[in-house]
Amino acid sequence: MRVKKHLTCRYARLWFLFSLILCGCSQSQHTSNTKKAAPPQIFRTCLCSEPFSLHPAYGYDAKSQILIRALFEGLTRIGADGDV
């Protein structure tokens, strides 16, 4: 009885080691749910001088308003009647 128990434990250990080796030799499949980063978007424009401010509340001159409208166009849309 004791010999059978000893052999059973030995076979269980061998089976465990064999399965570890088999898993270690298999090819790994790396799957990830992460999305690739989008390429950076660059805004280029030609101005004679720097704008006063890019903050919508403080940019009251013409150069600032041109840049503010261009930068915020994707975030907000102004309709024909002037509604945001």
Buried (B, 14 or more C-beta within 10 A) or exposed (E): EEEEEEEEEEEEEEEEEEEEEEEEEEEEEEEEEEEEEEEEEEEEEEEEEEBBBEEBEEBEEEBBBBBBEEEEEEEEEEEEEEEE
